[in-house]
Amino acid sequence: MRRLLIVLIAVLFPATSFAGFPFEATLEEMAQDADHILIGRVTGVEMIDGQGKPVLDRKAMTGPGLKNTIRLLIAVDEVLATNADTVPNVLPVPLASHLHYSLGQISDAHDGDTTVRLVLLQGNDFVGTKPGVFMRPLSDKDEALRIYHAAHPWARPNSSFKPALLRNAAQLRR
């Protein structure tokens, strides 16, 4: 009986342990996996449901079994490196949907936040290198670019790139 209990704990604990903890990534992992390295700042927070429709209830939650996603609206100030033809002025970047957050909790945490950060994203949909992991202090810029260019030797610095204006940017700046 004791063995059965130990086996059950060993099997079930890892399956549930990710339900409430954020993912972590080192700068090296983030820069190697990134397709886009940007300088930006959070200008807003929004939530969408499983069909992509806006959720306005500040008490609405994310977490296991729920289909809501909270996205930080990141205003792009500068594109340092990218493989995209264009980068929108404002990017809706999803947080990890497996974590238990409310729209109000995240909105309050970023209310009045003007901190300029290094933003490392991947893919055509501009998401974190791991769910919800995408921002670093601006002081990591030089090291992130060094790691990025070592991992992507074909990439060129993007010193003249300007973010593109989205058709619906006004909606994203709520």
C-alpha positions in Angstrom: 0.0 0.0 0.0 2.8 2.4 0.9 4.5 1.8 -2.5 1.2 2.5 -4.3 0.9 5.8 -2.4 4.4 6.8 -3.3 3.9 5.9 -7.0 0.7 7.9 -7.1 2.3 10.9 -5.6 5.3 10.6 -8.0 2.9 10.4 -11.0 0.3 13.0 -9.9 2.6 15.7 -8.4 4.4 16.6 -11.6 1.1 16.7 -13.5 -0.4 19.2 -11.1 2.7 21.2 -10.2 2.6 23.3 -13.4 -1.0 24.4 -12.9 -0.1 27.3 -10.7 3.6 28.2 -11.2 4.9 30.5 -13.9 7.5 29.3 -16.4 11.0 30.5 -16.0 13.7 31.1 -18.7 17.2 32.4 -18.6 18.3 35.3 -20.8 20.3 32.8 -22.8 17.3 30.6 -23.5 15.1 33.6 -24.3 17.6 35.2 -26.7 18.4 31.9 -28.5 14.7 31.1 -29.0 13.7 34.6 -29.9 12.7 35.6 -33.5 12.2 39.3 -32.4 14.1 41.4 -29.9 12.3 44.7 -29.3 12.3 47.6 -26.9 8.9 48.4 -25.6 6.6 49.1 -22.7 3.2 47.9 -21.4 0.4 50.3 -22.5 -2.6 48.3 -21.5 -4.1 44.9 -20.6 -6.9 43.0 -22.2 -8.6 39.7 -21.8 -10.2 37.5 -24.6 -12.2 34.4 -24.3 -11.8 31.1 -26.3 -13.4 32.6 -29.4 -11.2 35.8 -29.3 -14.0 38.0 -28.0 -13.1 40.7 -25.5 -13.8 40.0 -21.8 -14.4 43.1 -19.8 -15.3 41.7 -16.3 -12.4 42.6 -14.0 -13.1 39.5 -11.9 -12.8 37.1 -15.0 -10.1 34.6 -14.4 -7.5 32.6 -16.3 -6.3 29.2 -15.3 -6.6 25.4 -15.9 -9.9 24.6 -17.5 -10.7 28.2 -18.4 -10.5 29.5 -22.0 -9.7 33.1 -21.2 -6.3 34.7 -22.1 -4.9 37.9 -20.7 -2.7 39.8 -23.1 -0.3 42.7 -22.3 -0.5 45.4 -25.0 3.2 46.2 -25.7 4.0 49.5 -27.5 7.0 48.9 -29.6 9.6 51.7 -29.3 12.4 50.1 -31.2 13.1 46.9 -33.2 16.6 45.6 -32.5 16.3 42.3 -34.4 13.5 40.5 -36.2 12.8 38.0 -38.9 9.4 39.7 -39.7 8.8 41.9 -42.6 6.8 44.3 -40.4 6.3 44.7 -36.7 3.1 46.3 -35.5 3.3 49.4 -33.3 1.3 47.6 -30.6 1.6 43.9 -29.9 -1.0 41.9 -27.8 1.3 39.4 -26.1 -0.4 36.6 -24.1 0.4 35.8 -20.6 0.5 32.1 -19.5 -3.1 31.0 -19.5 -2.4 28.2 -17.0 -1.9 30.6 -14.2 -4.7 31.8 -12.0 -5.0 35.6 -12.6 -7.9 37.9 -12.9 -8.2 40.7 -15.5 -8.4 43.2 -12.6 -5.3 41.8 -10.9 -3.1 42.2 -14.0 -4.6 45.5 -15.0 -3.9 46.9 -11.6 -0.3 45.5 -11.6 0.4 47.4 -14.9 -1.7 50.6 -14.2 0.6 53.5 -14.7 3.6 51.3 -15.6 5.9 53.2 -18.0 9.0 51.0 -17.6 10.8 50.5 -20.9 11.8 46.9 -21.2 13.6 44.4 -23.5 10.9 42.3 -25.2 11.9 38.9 -26.6 9.3 37.1 -28.7 9.0 34.3 -31.2 6.8 33.4 -34.2 4.6 35.2 -36.6 2.1 35.8 -33.8 4.7 37.5 -31.5 4.4 35.3 -28.4 6.8 34.7 -25.5 9.6 32.2 -25.8 7.7 30.2 -23.1 4.1 31.0 -22.2 4.1 34.4 -20.5 7.9 34.8 -20.5 9.0 37.6 -22.7 10.3 40.7 -20.8 13.7 41.5 -19.4 15.3 44.6 -18.0 16.7 47.0 -20.6 20.1 46.5 -19.1 20.2 43.0 -20.7 20.1 44.4 -24.2 23.7 44.0 -25.2 24.0 40.5 -23.8 20.7 39.4 -25.4 21.8 40.7 -28.8 25.2 39.0 -28.5 23.5 35.6 -27.7 20.8 36.1 -30.4 23.4 36.8 -33.1 25.5 33.9 -32.0 22.5 31.6 -32.3 21.2 33.2 -35.5 24.4 34.0 -37.5 22.4 34.7 -40.7 20.5 37.5 -38.9 21.5 41.1 -39.4 21.1 44.0 -37.0 18.0 46.0 -37.7 19.0 49.6 -36.9 16.6 51.4 -39.4 13.5 49.3 -38.8 10.3 51.2 -37.7 7.2 49.5 -36.3 4.3 49.4 -38.7 0.9 50.9 -37.8 -1.8 48.3 -37.3 -5.2 49.0 -38.8 -6.8 48.3 -35.5 -4.1 49.9 -33.2 -6.7 52.2 -31.7 -8.6 49.1 -30.3 -5.4 47.7 -28.8 -4.5 50.9 -27.0 -7.6 50.9 -24.7 
